[in-house]
Amino acid sequence: MSKNPCRLAFCMTGSFCTFEDAFRQMERLVSLGYEIIPVFSFNASALDTRFGKAEDHIARARHISGHEPILTIQDAEPLGPKDMTDILLVCPCTGNTLAKLALSITDTPVTMAVKSHLRVEKPVVLCPATNDALRGSAKNIGALLNIKNCFFVPFKQDNPKKKPASLVADFECVPQALEAALHGSQLQPVLV
């Protein structure tokens, strides 16, 4: 890794069906030496779904990271300016969050965390998981690909026959995408 220990803001948004993949990567990153500060969007921290209870997700992030998750906009704001983290990962990153980031909307702890990183020119890595990536979210992905210090975990169509507009990141590429971003480059290929 580039910096030991590398301090990572690990942000989770409401693509609940990919939470298991995200938590596996959180565990993997801890084993690789990352110090993780979890950050949850309002939906990720409040909604119980068929994929689990919100309080259980928060407890799991706390257990894996050893840090209290950030759940408010106020607590997310100092991440970048107070040099609390070196890099930020949004994993999973929903289409809703992609849209907000593309339009500089800051109304959740995750969008504030991203804004705080970008304003001090720290790298942000997005791990998309959205059913409308090749429709409504396509323009937002394109806009974010053109933002300085904004990088993506490589992504692919997850079910072209049943969900032709859906894209999901290759979660196994998260460590490589982070390492590339720490060196100022996009892991290639972006489309797998």
C-alpha positions as CSV (number, residue, x, y, z in Angstrom):
1,M,0.0,0.0,0.0
2,S,1.0,3.6,-0.6
3,K,0.8,4.8,3.0
4,N,0.9,2.7,6.2
5,P,-1.6,2.8,7.6
6,C,-3.8,4.2,4.9
7,R,-6.9,5.8,6.4
8,L,-10.0,5.1,4.3
9,A,-13.5,6.6,4.6
10,F,-15.6,3.6,3.6
11,C,-19.0,5.0,2.6
12,M,-22.1,2.9,2.1
13,T,-25.3,3.9,0.3
14,G,-28.6,2.0,-0.2
15,S,-27.8,-0.7,-2.7
16,F,-28.7,-3.2,-0.1
17,C,-28.4,-6.3,-2.3
18,T,-24.7,-5.6,-2.6
19,F,-24.0,-5.0,1.1
20,E,-22.6,-8.5,1.6
21,D,-20.1,-7.8,-1.2
22,A,-19.2,-4.5,0.3
23,F,-18.7,-5.9,3.8
24,R,-16.4,-8.6,2.4
25,Q,-14.3,-5.9,0.9
26,M,-14.3,-3.9,4.1
27,E,-12.9,-7.0,5.9
28,R,-10.4,-7.5,3.1
29,L,-9.2,-3.9,3.3
30,V,-8.7,-4.2,7.1
31,S,-6.7,-7.3,6.5
32,L,-4.6,-5.4,4.0
33,G,-3.8,-2.7,6.6
34,Y,-6.3,0.0,5.9
35,E,-7.7,1.9,8.9
36,I,-11.4,2.3,8.1
37,I,-13.9,4.9,9.1
38,P,-17.4,3.8,8.1
39,V,-19.8,6.4,6.7
40,F,-23.5,5.6,6.0
41,S,-26.0,7.5,3.9
42,F,-29.3,8.2,5.7
43,N,-31.0,5.4,3.8
44,A,-28.2,2.9,4.5
45,S,-28.3,3.7,8.2
46,A,-32.1,3.7,8.7
47,L,-33.9,1.3,6.4
48,D,-34.5,-2.3,7.3
49,T,-34.8,-4.5,4.1
50,R,-35.0,-8.1,3.1
51,F,-31.2,-7.9,3.1
52,G,-30.9,-7.1,6.8
53,K,-31.6,-4.6,9.5
54,A,-30.0,-1.2,9.5
55,E,-28.8,-1.5,13.1
56,D,-27.1,-4.8,12.2
57,H,-25.3,-3.2,9.3
58,I,-24.1,-0.4,11.5
59,A,-22.9,-2.9,14.1
60,R,-21.1,-5.0,11.5
61,A,-19.2,-1.9,10.2
62,R,-18.3,-0.9,13.7
63,H,-17.1,-4.4,14.5
64,I,-15.0,-4.8,11.3
65,S,-13.5,-1.3,11.5
66,G,-13.1,-0.7,15.2
67,H,-14.6,2.8,14.6
68,E,-18.0,4.3,15.3
69,P,-19.7,4.8,11.9
70,I,-20.4,8.4,10.8
71,L,-24.2,8.8,10.4
72,T,-24.6,12.6,10.2
73,I,-23.7,15.4,7.7
74,Q,-22.0,17.3,10.5
75,D,-19.7,14.4,11.4
76,A,-18.8,13.8,7.8
77,E,-17.9,17.3,6.9
78,P,-14.4,17.4,8.6
79,L,-13.1,14.2,7.0
80,G,-11.2,16.0,4.3
81,P,-10.3,19.4,5.8
82,K,-9.2,17.9,9.1
83,D,-7.1,15.3,7.3
84,M,-9.0,12.4,9.0
85,T,-8.6,10.1,6.0
86,D,-6.3,9.7,3.0
87,I,-8.9,8.3,0.5
88,L,-12.6,7.7,0.3
89,L,-14.6,4.8,-1.2
90,V,-18.3,4.8,-1.8
91,C,-19.1,1.1,-1.8
92,P,-21.8,0.5,-2.9
93,C,-22.6,3.7,-4.8
94,T,-26.3,3.9,-5.9
95,G,-27.6,5.7,-9.0
96,N,-29.2,8.2,-6.6
97,T,-25.8,9.0,-5.0
98,L,-24.1,9.2,-8.5
99,A,-26.7,11.8,-9.5
100,K,-26.2,13.8,-6.4
101,L,-22.5,13.8,-6.7
102,A,-22.7,14.7,-10.4
103,L,-24.8,17.7,-9.5
104,S,-22.8,18.6,-6.3
105,I,-25.8,18.0,-4.1
106,T,-24.7,17.6,-0.5
107,D,-27.6,16.2,1.6
108,T,-26.4,13.0,3.1
109,P,-23.4,12.0,5.2
110,V,-21.9,10.2,2.2
111,T,-22.3,13.1,-0.3
112,M,-20.8,15.5,2.3
113,A,-17.9,13.1,2.9
114,V,-17.2,13.0,-0.9
115,K,-17.4,16.8,-1.1
116,S,-15.0,17.2,1.8
117,H,-12.5,15.0,0.1
118,L,-12.7,16.6,-3.3
119,R,-12.4,20.1,-1.9
120,V,-9.0,19.3,-0.5
121,E,-8.1,17.3,-3.6
122,K,-8.1,13.8,-2.1
123,P,-9.0,10.8,-4.1
124,V,-12.6,9.5,-4.2
125,V,-13.4,6.0,-5.6
126,L,-16.9,5.1,-6.6
127,C,-18.1,1.5,-6.6
128,P,-21.4,1.7,-8.6
129,A,-24.4,-0.6,-8.2
130,T,-27.4,0.7,-10.1
131,N,-30.2,-0.7,-12.2
132,D,-30.4,2.3,-14.4
133,A,-26.7,2.9,-15.2
134,L,-27.2,2.6,-18.9
135,R,-30.2,4.8,-18.9
136,G,-30.8,7.7,-16.4
137,S,-27.5,7.3,-14.6
138,A,-25.3,7.1,-17.7
139,K,-24.9,10.9,-17.9
140,N,-24.0,11.1,-14.2
141,I,-21.3,8.4,-14.6
142,G,-20.0,10.3,-17.6
143,A,-19.9,13.6,-15.6
144,L,-18.1,11.9,-12.7
145,L,-15.5,10.3,-14.9
146,N,-14.5,13.9,-15.8
147,I,-14.1,15.2,-12.2
148,K,-10.5,15.5,-11.0
149,N,-9.7,13.0,-8.2
150,C,-12.8,11.0,-8.9
151,F,-12.2,7.4,-9.9
152,F,-14.3,4.2,-10.4
153,V,-14.0,0.6,-9.4
154,P,-14.3,-1.2,-12.8
155,F,-17.9,-2.2,-13.5
156,K,-19.9,-4.4,-15.8
157,Q,-23.5,-5.4,-16.7
158,D,-24.6,-7.8,-14.1
159,N,-27.6,-9.3,-15.9
160,P,-27.9,-8.1,-19.5
161,K,-30.9,-10.2,-20.4
162,K,-33.2,-9.5,-17.4
163,K,-31.7,-6.0,-16.4
164,P,-30.2,-4.6,-19.6
165,A,-29.5,-1.1,-18.0
166,S,-28.0,-2.4,-14.8
167,L,-24.3,-2.1,-14.0
168,V,-22.4,-3.3,-10.9
169,A,-18.8,-2.8,-9.9
170,D,-16.4,-5.7,-9.8
171,F,-16.1,-5.7,-6.0
172,E,-13.0,-7.9,-6.2
173,C,-11.2,-4.9,-7.8
174,V,-11.7,-2.6,-4.9
175,P,-8.1,-2.9,-3.5
176,Q,-6.5,-2.3,-6.9
177,A,-8.8,0.6,-7.7
178,L,-7.9,2.2,-4.3
179,E,-4.2,1.7,-4.9
180,A,-4.4,3.2,-8.4
181,A,-6.4,6.2,-7.1
182,L,-3.8,6.8,-4.4
183,H,-1.3,7.2,-7.3
184,G,-3.7,9.5,-9.2
185,S,-4.8,7.0,-11.9
186,Q,-7.9,5.2,-12.9
187,L,-7.7,1.4,-12.8
188,Q,-8.2,0.1,-16.3
189,P,-10.3,-1.2,-18.0
190,V,-13.2,0.8,-16.4
191,L,-15.7,-1.4,-18.3
192,V,-15.1,-5.1,-17.7
